[in-house]
Amino acid sequence: MGQRKATDEQLMEALTGRTVAEAAAFVGIHERRMWHHKARLARLGWSPEHNMHHRVPDGFHLKGASTLYKDGQPILQWVKSSIDLERQKELLEAFTAGFLSESEPLPAIEPPSGELDTDIIPWFQIGDAHVGMLAHSNEVGHNFDLKIAERELTMAMQKLIDRAPSCERCVIQDLGDMSHYQDFTAKSESGHDFDYDSRYPKMIEVCARVMRTIVDKALSKFQFVDVIVNQGNHSRSNDVWMRVFLNHVYQNNKRLHVLDNSSVFIPYRMGNTFVMCHHSDKCKPPQLVSVMATDFARDWGESTYRYIDIGHIHHRMVAKEMPGVTVESWAQLAPADKWAHDGGWRSRACLSAVLRSKTYGEKGRITITAEEVKDIIDKAMPGTQASLRRAVYSV
């Protein structure tokens, strides 16, 4: 018997009031196949003979159903569901494939002209950007949503790139958590709810657009651009997606190189200087030193200046000099969300570019604060944002 595809709605209609054999004949599939579909629909919460009539949403699976009966008739039902991680992965991959199929690779971008410094490599450090986070000024002191995140992050990075010296190569490093959440549930890996703005696909579109804007700007100034996207605990699957996206969009721009982020530890060697990158949700600073010295022993031994760049803690940790290496976390531009604000976490909101020499290690820094970014966007007098204060009741 020839088989044809049927939607779940068509399958449920066929099974209603019919035996499995009759339903299979009605739809035009083999009876064994119909038994398979019937079992699958039951796992999703639809089994009329057991008074189960409510399917769970796509991306979830049925965890259990409790029915309250009165005089033999169901009067109330609780349908309990949980995340189907495999299905969530399938949905993400499908969305990615669809998005990329409509995104033609960009034409080659013209390289910069003029003399370029071949020793200094500016590292543009994007601390946890949390695009997609929602914050209200009455609660945390600052407003934040998708529009604000895109506007401020792109402006800050454009200004940092403009202020950096003209060099042959630069590094754009996303230290993880570019996006505030990583799937349709808007929950953390441990199941906590987030304050989030808009829908998951919309957040992904903004993240992709922000990275394209930053990369385009960098390619117009530097001969070569290296991009590092660290896996963050808020954004892990999106970070893998971002690498794939950038490689696709810029496949005609051979001056761009996106480092593989399959591992949470990403090494970068530049002459006499060696850098290891990690979000630091998995491995804390003291242990990172051992990881770097063990996993990359040869590069450790051959280099004089060693650095470990981390994110995650949402503030600039004063550079900690450990035996043989300096560990430093980099601040974020985004304000704290309500959870961090109410927990007492405070930090200076800013982005930095660190100038690293292949010969002598770090040689300087450029920093732009959130207040300066807001003043530039608002075309306000310098210092306007810094002079603001939160409301205080006075008598």
C-alpha positions as CSV (number, residue, x, y, z in Angstrom):
1,M,0.0,0.0,0.0
2,G,1.4,3.4,-0.9
3,Q,2.1,5.6,2.1
4,R,1.6,9.4,2.3
5,K,2.3,11.9,5.0
6,A,-0.5,13.0,7.4
7,T,-0.5,15.7,10.0
8,D,-1.2,15.0,13.6
9,E,-4.6,16.7,13.2
10,Q,-5.5,14.3,10.4
11,L,-4.3,11.3,12.4
12,M,-6.3,12.3,15.4
13,E,-9.4,12.9,13.2
14,A,-8.9,9.4,11.7
15,L,-8.5,7.7,15.1
16,T,-11.6,9.4,16.6
17,G,-14.4,6.8,16.5
18,R,-12.5,4.3,14.5
19,T,-10.3,1.3,15.2
20,V,-6.6,1.5,14.4
21,A,-7.1,-0.6,11.3
22,E,-10.0,1.6,10.1
23,A,-8.0,4.7,10.8
24,A,-5.0,3.4,8.9
25,A,-7.2,2.7,5.9
26,F,-8.8,6.1,6.2
27,V,-5.5,7.9,6.1
28,G,-3.9,5.6,3.6
29,I,-1.0,4.2,5.7
30,H,0.0,0.7,7.0
31,E,-1.7,-0.4,10.2
32,R,1.6,-0.9,12.0
33,R,2.5,2.7,11.1
34,M,-0.8,3.9,12.6
35,W,-0.1,2.0,15.8
36,H,3.2,3.8,16.0
37,H,1.5,7.2,15.5
38,K,-1.1,6.3,18.1
39,A,1.6,5.6,20.7
40,R,3.5,8.8,19.8
41,L,0.3,10.9,20.2
42,A,-0.3,9.3,23.6
43,R,3.2,10.4,24.7
44,L,2.2,13.9,23.6
45,G,-0.9,13.7,25.8
46,W,-3.6,12.6,23.3
47,S,-5.4,9.4,24.1
48,P,-9.2,9.8,24.1
49,E,-9.9,6.3,25.5
50,H,-8.0,7.4,28.7
51,N,-9.8,10.8,28.8
52,M,-6.6,12.6,27.6
53,H,-7.4,15.2,24.9
54,H,-4.7,17.8,25.3
55,R,-1.4,17.6,23.4
56,V,1.6,19.3,24.9
57,P,3.3,22.1,22.8
58,D,6.0,21.2,20.3
59,G,9.3,21.0,22.0
60,F,7.9,19.3,25.2
61,H,6.8,15.8,26.1
62,L,4.2,14.5,28.5
63,K,5.4,14.0,32.0
64,G,2.1,12.9,33.4
65,A,-1.6,13.5,33.5
66,S,-3.9,13.5,36.6
67,T,-7.7,13.3,36.1
68,L,-10.3,14.1,38.8
69,Y,-13.5,12.0,38.4
70,K,-17.0,12.6,39.9
71,D,-19.6,9.9,39.5
72,G,-17.4,8.2,36.9
73,Q,-17.0,11.3,34.8
74,P,-13.8,13.4,34.4
75,I,-14.4,17.0,35.8
76,L,-10.8,18.3,36.1
77,Q,-7.4,17.4,34.6
78,W,-3.8,18.4,35.2
79,V,-1.5,17.9,32.3
80,K,2.2,17.9,33.3
81,S,4.9,18.4,30.7
82,S,8.7,18.8,30.6
83,I,11.2,20.0,28.0
84,D,12.0,17.5,25.2
85,L,15.6,18.4,24.7
86,E,16.0,16.4,21.5
87,R,13.0,18.0,20.0
88,Q,14.2,21.5,21.1
89,K,17.5,20.7,19.3
90,E,15.6,19.7,16.2
91,L,13.6,22.9,16.2
92,L,16.7,25.0,16.7
93,E,18.5,23.2,13.8
94,A,15.4,23.6,11.6
95,F,15.2,27.3,12.4
96,T,19.0,27.7,11.7
97,A,18.7,25.8,8.4
98,G,15.8,28.0,7.3
99,F,17.5,31.2,8.3
100,L,20.7,30.4,6.5
101,S,18.9,29.2,3.4
102,E,17.5,32.7,3.0
103,S,20.9,34.4,3.9
104,E,23.1,34.6,0.8
105,P,26.8,34.9,1.6
106,L,28.0,38.5,1.6
107,P,30.3,39.7,-1.2
108,A,33.9,40.2,-0.4
109,I,34.4,43.4,1.7
110,E,37.2,45.8,0.6
111,P,40.2,45.6,2.9
112,P,41.8,48.7,4.5
113,S,44.5,50.6,2.8
114,G,47.6,52.2,4.3
115,E,50.3,51.0,6.7
116,L,49.1,48.6,9.4
117,D,50.8,47.6,12.7
118,T,51.7,43.9,12.4
119,D,52.8,43.4,16.1
120,I,49.7,44.8,18.0
121,I,46.5,42.8,17.9
122,P,43.5,44.6,19.5
123,W,41.2,42.3,21.4
124,F,37.6,43.6,21.5
125,Q,36.2,42.0,24.7
126,I,32.4,41.7,24.6
127,G,31.4,40.8,28.1
128,D,28.1,39.0,28.7
129,A,25.8,41.1,26.5
130,H,22.5,39.3,27.5
131,V,20.6,40.4,24.4
132,G,17.0,39.5,25.0
133,M,17.1,40.4,28.7
134,L,14.3,42.7,30.0
135,A,14.8,45.2,32.8
136,H,12.8,48.1,34.1
137,S,14.4,51.3,35.5
138,N,12.1,51.5,38.5
139,E,13.3,48.0,39.6
140,V,17.0,48.0,38.6
141,G,17.8,51.6,37.7
142,H,18.0,51.2,34.0
143,N,15.7,50.1,31.2
144,F,16.9,47.3,28.9
145,D,15.3,45.4,26.0
146,L,16.1,44.1,22.5
147,K,16.1,47.6,20.9
148,I,18.3,49.1,23.7
149,A,20.7,46.2,23.6
150,E,21.2,46.3,19.8
151,R,21.6,50.1,19.8
152,E,24.1,50.4,22.6
153,L,26.2,47.3,21.8
154,T,26.7,48.3,18.2
155,M,27.4,51.9,19.0
156,A,30.0,50.9,21.7
157,M,31.8,48.5,19.4
158,Q,31.8,50.9,16.5
159,K,33.4,53.6,18.7
160,L,36.0,51.1,20.2
161,I,37.0,50.0,16.7
162,D,37.3,53.6,15.5
163,R,39.5,54.4,18.5
164,A,41.8,51.3,18.1
165,P,45.1,51.7,16.3
166,S,45.3,50.6,12.6
167,C,46.5,47.0,12.8
168,E,46.9,44.1,10.5
169,R,44.7,41.9,12.7
170,C,42.1,42.1,15.4
171,V,40.2,39.7,17.6
172,I,36.4,40.1,18.4
173,Q,35.7,38.0,21.4
174,D,32.2,37.2,22.6
175,L,32.9,36.0,26.1
176,G,29.6,34.0,26.3
177,D,26.0,34.9,27.1
178,M,25.6,37.1,24.1
179,S,22.0,36.0,24.2
180,H,20.0,36.0,27.5
181,Y,18.5,32.5,26.9
182,Q,19.1,29.6,24.5
183,D,15.8,28.1,23.6
184,F,12.0,28.6,23.4
185,T,11.5,28.0,27.2
186,A,13.5,31.1,28.3
187,K,14.8,29.2,31.2
188,S,18.4,28.6,32.5
189,E,20.1,25.3,32.2
190,S,19.1,24.6,35.8
191,G,15.4,25.5,35.1
192,H,15.1,29.1,36.4
193,D,12.8,31.5,34.7
194,F,14.3,34.6,33.0
195,D,13.0,38.1,32.5
196,Y,13.1,38.3,28.7
197,D,11.9,40.5,25.9
198,S,10.0,39.3,22.9
199,R,10.2,35.9,21.2
200,Y,13.2,33.5,20.8
201,P,13.5,33.9,17.0
202,K,13.4,37.7,17.3
203,M,16.2,37.6,19.8
204,I,18.3,35.4,17.5
205,E,17.7,37.8,14.6
206,V,19.0,40.7,16.8
207,C,22.1,38.7,17.9
208,A,22.9,37.8,14.3
209,R,22.4,41.4,13.1
210,V,24.6,42.8,15.9
211,M,27.4,40.4,15.1
212,R,27.2,41.2,11.4
213,T,27.4,44.9,12.1
214,I,30.4,44.4,14.4
215,V,32.2,42.1,11.9
216,D,31.5,44.4,8.9
217,K,33.0,47.3,10.8
218,A,36.1,45.4,11.8
219,L,36.7,44.1,8.3
220,S,36.7,47.6,7.0
221,K,39.5,48.6,9.4
222,F,41.6,45.5,9.8
223,Q,43.2,43.2,7.2
224,F,42.3,40.1,9.2
225,V,39.5,39.6,11.8
226,D,39.4,36.6,14.1
227,V,36.1,35.9,15.9
228,I,35.9,33.9,19.2
229,V,32.4,32.9,20.4
230,N,32.6,31.3,23.9
231,Q,29.9,29.0,25.1
232,G,28.0,30.7,27.9
233,N,25.6,29.0,30.3
234,H,22.7,31.3,29.1
235,S,23.5,30.9,25.4
236,R,25.3,27.6,24.8
237,S,23.4,26.3,21.8
238,N,23.1,29.8,20.3
239,D,26.9,30.2,20.5
240,V,27.4,27.1,18.4
241,W,24.8,28.4,16.0
242,M,26.5,31.8,15.8
243,R,29.8,30.2,14.6
244,V,27.9,28.3,11.9
245,F,26.0,31.5,10.9
246,L,29.2,33.6,10.6
247,N,31.1,31.0,8.6
248,H,28.1,30.8,6.2
249,V,27.6,34.5,5.8
250,Y,31.3,35.4,5.4
251,Q,32.4,32.4,3.4
252,N,33.4,34.8,0.5
253,N,35.5,36.9,2.9
254,K,38.6,34.9,3.5
255,R,40.0,37.7,5.8
256,L,37.6,36.5,8.5
257,H,38.3,33.4,10.6
258,V,35.8,32.1,13.2
259,L,37.5,29.8,15.7
260,D,36.0,26.4,16.5
261,N,34.1,26.6,19.7
262,S,33.2,22.9,20.1
263,S,35.3,22.9,23.2
264,V,34.7,25.3,26.1
265,F,38.4,26.1,26.2
266,I,39.6,28.0,23.2
267,P,43.4,28.7,22.8
268,Y,44.9,31.5,20.7
269,R,48.6,31.8,20.1
270,M,50.2,35.1,18.8
271,G,53.9,34.9,18.8
272,N,55.4,35.3,22.3
273,T,51.8,35.8,23.7
274,F,49.4,33.0,24.5
275,V,45.7,33.4,25.4
276,M,43.1,30.9,26.6
277,C,39.4,31.8,26.5
278,H,36.6,30.4,28.6
279,H,33.2,31.6,29.9
280,S,34.1,30.3,33.4
281,D,30.8,28.8,34.3
282,K,32.2,25.4,34.0
283,C,35.7,25.9,35.3
284,K,36.8,28.6,37.9
285,P,40.0,30.7,37.7
286,P,42.3,28.7,39.9
287,Q,41.6,25.5,38.0
288,L,41.8,27.3,34.6
289,V,45.5,27.7,35.1
290,S,46.1,24.0,35.4
291,V,43.9,23.4,32.3
292,M,45.9,25.8,30.2
293,A,49.3,24.5,31.4
294,T,48.2,20.8,30.9
295,D,46.1,20.9,27.7
296,F,48.3,23.4,25.9
297,A,51.7,22.5,27.5
298,R,53.8,23.2,24.4
299,D,52.3,26.7,23.8
300,W,52.6,27.4,27.5
301,G,56.3,26.5,27.4
302,E,57.1,28.5,24.3
303,S,55.3,31.7,25.3
304,T,56.4,34.4,27.8
305,Y,53.1,36.3,28.2
306,R,50.1,34.3,29.1
307,Y,46.5,35.4,29.7
308,I,43.2,33.7,30.5
309,D,40.1,35.7,29.4
310,I,36.8,34.9,31.1
311,G,33.2,36.3,31.4
312,H,30.3,35.0,33.5
313,I,30.8,37.0,36.7
314,H,29.5,40.3,35.1
315,H,32.2,42.5,36.4
316,R,35.8,43.3,35.8
317,M,37.8,41.1,38.2
318,V,41.1,42.8,38.9
319,A,43.7,41.0,36.9
320,K,44.8,38.1,39.1
321,E,48.4,37.2,38.5
322,M,48.8,33.5,39.1
323,P,52.0,31.5,38.6
324,G,52.9,32.0,34.9
325,V,49.6,33.5,33.8
326,T,47.2,36.5,34.3
327,V,43.5,35.7,34.7
328,E,41.0,38.4,34.1
329,S,37.2,38.7,33.7
330,W,35.8,41.4,31.5
331,A,32.9,43.7,32.3
332,Q,29.6,43.8,30.4
333,L,27.7,46.8,28.9
334,A,24.2,45.5,29.9
335,P,22.7,46.5,33.3
336,A,22.0,43.8,35.9
337,D,18.8,41.9,35.6
338,K,16.4,41.9,38.5
339,W,17.8,38.7,40.0
340,A,21.4,40.1,40.0
341,H,20.2,43.6,41.1
342,D,18.2,42.2,44.1
343,G,21.1,40.0,45.0
344,G,23.4,43.0,45.5
345,W,25.6,42.5,42.4
346,R,27.1,45.8,41.2
347,S,29.7,46.6,38.6
348,R,30.8,49.3,36.2
349,A,29.1,48.8,32.9
350,C,31.6,49.1,30.1
351,L,33.4,47.5,27.2
352,S,37.1,47.3,26.6
353,A,39.7,46.7,23.9
354,V,43.0,45.4,25.1
355,L,46.0,45.9,22.9
356,R,48.2,42.8,23.0
357,S,51.6,42.6,21.4
358,K,53.0,39.5,19.8
359,T,56.3,40.4,21.3
360,Y,55.6,42.0,24.7
361,G,52.1,41.0,25.7
362,E,49.6,43.6,26.8
363,K,50.6,47.2,26.0
364,G,47.4,49.2,26.6
365,R,43.6,49.4,26.8
366,I,40.7,51.4,25.4
367,T,37.5,51.5,27.4
368,I,34.0,53.0,26.7
369,T,31.5,53.2,29.5
370,A,27.7,52.7,29.3
371,E,27.2,56.3,30.3
372,E,29.3,57.5,27.4
373,V,27.5,55.2,24.9
374,K,24.1,56.6,26.1
375,D,25.4,60.2,25.8
376,I,26.6,59.6,22.2
377,I,23.3,58.0,21.2
378,D,21.2,60.8,22.8
379,K,23.6,63.5,21.4
380,A,23.8,64.8,24.9
381,M,26.5,66.8,26.6
382,P,29.4,64.6,27.8
383,G,28.7,63.5,31.4
384,T,24.9,63.9,31.2
385,Q,24.2,60.2,32.0
386,A,26.9,60.1,34.6
387,S,25.3,63.0,36.5
388,L,21.9,61.2,36.8
389,R,20.9,59.7,40.1
390,R,18.2,57.4,41.2
391,A,15.1,58.8,42.9
392,V,15.5,59.4,46.6
393,Y,12.7,60.5,48.9
394,S,13.9,63.5,50.9
395,V,12.3,65.5,53.7
